[in-house]
Structures are given as structure tokens and as C-alpha cells.
Amino acid sequence: MKQTAVEWLFNKLLLMNPNLLGFGDYLEQAKEMDMQQKMDAYKHGRDDENCALSDGAMCPDYDNAEEWYKGEYGGEQ
């Protein structure tokens, strides 16, 4: 499963300051925002008529952006 940039940053900050563990709610909010942005980007980059992505690659076998996100990033953040 891939690690999001938000998770990477939070983990690096935790190494520097373990007291940040109490900021878990903020982490969850940031991950939710990140997920929504990625799903929006997926929707905008898809050409449904030809089932091809904007870079010319064929669409993966996902019915929607949420399925794509779960397939790429392992579902719930």
C-alpha cells in the first residue's frame, strides 16, 4: 500500500516531536482532504468516452474515483 504525502510528513514530524501524537484528529482531517483532492483529480483526468486517461493510458478497472483511491491507497486512510 502506498503512503500518502500527508502520512509521510506526519510520521517525519512525529520522529522530531513525539508530542504531536495528540494531533491525530488533524492528521485524519488532512488525510480526508488529500483523499478528496486525489479523487477529484482522477475524475478530471479521465476521458470516459474512450476509457483512457489523459496521458493516453487505458483506464484501470475501477468504476469510480473512490474505488480507484481504495485500490491505490488501501481504502480508509
Backbone bond lengths (Angstrom), bond angles and torsions (degrees), N, CA, C in turn:
res aa  C-N    CA-C-N  psi(-1)  N-CA   C-N-CA  omega(-1)  CA-C   N-CA-C  phi
1 M - - - 1.437 - - 1.530 108.51 -
2 K 1.318 115.63 137.52 1.458 121.32 179.75 1.528 110.61 -75.73
3 Q 1.312 114.54 150.75 1.451 120.90 175.57 1.522 108.07 -99.56
4 T 1.322 116.49 132.41 1.460 119.12 178.21 1.520 109.86 -75.36
5 A 1.318 116.14 161.24 1.458 121.34 177.70 1.525 110.76 -62.28
6 V 1.314 116.55 -34.93 1.464 121.17 179.20 1.529 109.76 -63.87
7 E 1.332 116.75 -45.55 1.466 120.37 178.86 1.528 110.93 -64.07
8 W 1.321 116.35 -41.96 1.462 120.75 179.98 1.527 110.33 -59.00
9 L 1.330 115.85 -49.20 1.454 120.34 -178.60 1.522 111.05 -62.09
10 F 1.314 117.28 -46.17 1.463 120.47 -178.89 1.524 110.44 -60.36
11 N 1.330 117.68 -42.81 1.468 121.00 179.36 1.525 111.34 -63.54
12 K 1.327 117.17 -39.71 1.469 120.21 177.41 1.532 110.39 -64.70
13 L 1.321 116.35 -42.57 1.464 119.80 178.93 1.528 111.55 -65.24
14 L 1.337 116.52 -36.49 1.462 120.26 177.64 1.530 111.44 -62.92
15 L 1.327 116.46 -37.08 1.465 119.73 178.15 1.526 110.43 -62.74
16 M 1.315 116.20 -35.66 1.466 121.00 -179.35 1.527 111.59 -78.85
17 N 1.330 116.35 -32.10 1.462 120.18 -176.25 1.526 109.58 -148.54
18 P 1.345 117.62 93.33 1.470 121.23 -179.13 1.525 113.99 -59.64
19 N 1.324 117.92 -17.95 1.469 120.70 178.77 1.525 112.33 -66.15
20 L 1.322 117.41 -13.86 1.464 120.56 179.96 1.521 112.76 -72.01
21 L 1.313 116.61 -8.96 1.463 119.75 -179.89 1.532 111.20 -54.90
22 G 1.314 116.92 -29.24 1.462 121.52 178.26 1.520 113.75 -70.41
23 F 1.322 117.28 -5.51 1.462 121.26 -179.75 1.529 111.73 -95.85
24 G 1.314 116.80 22.68 1.460 121.70 -177.77 1.520 113.82 -57.11
25 D 1.329 117.40 -34.65 1.468 120.15 179.13 1.526 110.92 -64.27
26 Y 1.327 116.08 -39.09 1.455 119.62 177.49 1.519 110.79 -66.49
27 L 1.317 116.08 -37.89 1.463 120.42 177.14 1.525 109.93 -60.42
28 E 1.316 117.15 -46.38 1.461 120.67 -179.59 1.522 111.53 -62.35
29 Q 1.324 117.32 -39.16 1.469 120.46 177.37 1.523 110.68 -64.78
30 A 1.325 116.75 -43.27 1.461 120.51 179.68 1.524 110.72 -64.88
31 K 1.323 117.76 -38.89 1.469 120.91 178.93 1.523 111.03 -66.73
32 E 1.324 116.96 -37.44 1.468 121.13 177.04 1.528 110.34 -64.12
33 M 1.331 116.73 -43.19 1.460 120.76 177.83 1.526 110.62 -63.45
34 D 1.325 116.44 -42.61 1.465 121.90 179.11 1.530 110.54 -61.64
35 M 1.333 116.61 -43.31 1.458 120.94 179.48 1.534 110.31 -61.51
36 Q 1.330 116.63 -45.35 1.466 120.51 -179.06 1.520 111.07 -62.90
37 Q 1.336 116.59 -40.92 1.465 120.27 179.01 1.523 111.21 -63.72
38 K 1.310 117.33 -40.74 1.473 120.97 179.57 1.523 110.49 -67.21
39 M 1.333 116.97 -40.83 1.465 119.32 179.36 1.531 110.41 -66.63
40 D 1.328 117.27 -38.69 1.461 120.51 176.69 1.525 110.71 -62.70
41 A 1.325 116.44 -42.36 1.467 120.38 178.78 1.523 110.97 -63.33
42 Y 1.315 116.83 -39.25 1.463 121.28 177.92 1.529 110.12 -61.36
43 K 1.327 115.87 -45.79 1.464 120.42 -179.47 1.525 111.19 -61.71
44 H 1.328 117.25 -40.87 1.459 121.28 -177.64 1.526 112.34 -74.82
45 G 1.309 117.50 -26.12 1.461 120.68 -177.32 1.512 113.88 -89.16
46 R 1.293 117.68 -1.73 1.461 122.24 -174.84 1.531 110.75 -99.05
47 D 1.301 115.85 135.60 1.460 122.80 175.22 1.522 106.70 -106.62
48 D 1.345 116.72 94.91 1.461 120.31 -172.94 1.518 113.96 -65.12
49 E 1.319 118.98 -29.27 1.463 119.72 -178.18 1.519 111.87 -63.97
50 N 1.298 116.85 -41.14 1.459 120.20 -178.18 1.517 112.42 -102.73
51 C 1.336 116.79 0.19 1.451 122.34 -175.83 1.523 110.77 47.55
52 A 1.314 114.72 51.77 1.460 120.90 176.23 1.521 108.08 -133.55
53 L 1.299 115.52 147.32 1.457 120.02 176.18 1.521 108.70 -79.73
54 S 1.307 116.75 164.21 1.457 120.18 -175.50 1.524 112.92 -61.15
55 D 1.328 117.49 -23.03 1.468 119.46 178.23 1.529 112.18 -86.34
56 G 1.337 117.30 3.98 1.456 121.39 177.57 1.517 114.46 94.40
57 A 1.322 117.32 -10.85 1.466 120.17 179.27 1.526 109.19 -71.88
58 M 1.310 116.06 151.74 1.463 120.00 178.15 1.527 110.13 -70.21
59 C 1.329 115.97 147.70 1.462 120.88 178.88 1.522 110.16 -64.70
60 P 1.313 117.39 141.74 1.458 119.51 173.18 1.522 109.34 -70.42
61 D 1.291 116.97 172.00 1.461 121.72 -177.60 1.520 112.09 -83.98
62 Y 1.315 117.11 56.06 1.456 122.26 176.82 1.517 107.61 -116.81
63 D 1.333 115.40 139.42 1.460 119.93 -179.72 1.524 112.72 -80.75
64 N 1.320 116.46 -24.42 1.457 118.53 -178.19 1.521 110.18 -156.21
65 A 1.307 115.72 174.58 1.464 121.71 -176.07 1.522 112.12 -63.60
66 E 1.323 116.85 -35.87 1.470 119.01 -179.59 1.524 110.97 -65.37
67 E 1.327 117.41 -42.45 1.467 120.38 176.30 1.524 110.37 -62.62
68 W 1.334 117.07 -41.41 1.462 120.83 177.83 1.519 110.30 -59.49
69 Y 1.336 116.86 -47.29 1.453 120.25 -178.21 1.516 110.57 -60.92
70 K 1.312 116.72 -45.34 1.468 120.44 179.59 1.520 111.08 -62.78
71 G 1.330 117.32 -38.28 1.454 121.16 178.30 1.523 112.12 -66.73
72 E 1.321 116.80 -37.46 1.460 121.52 -178.45 1.523 113.71 -82.97
73 Y 1.324 116.25 -38.27 1.464 120.51 -171.43 1.523 113.63 -117.69
74 G 1.303 117.95 8.28 1.453 120.00 172.99 1.509 116.21 80.21
75 G 1.301 117.13 30.33 1.466 120.10 174.62 1.492 113.47 78.94
76 E 1.333 114.75 -129.99 1.446 119.53 -176.92 1.506 110.76 -60.69
77 Q 1.296 114.49 141.44 1.459 119.32 -179.42 1.461 107.65 -77.00
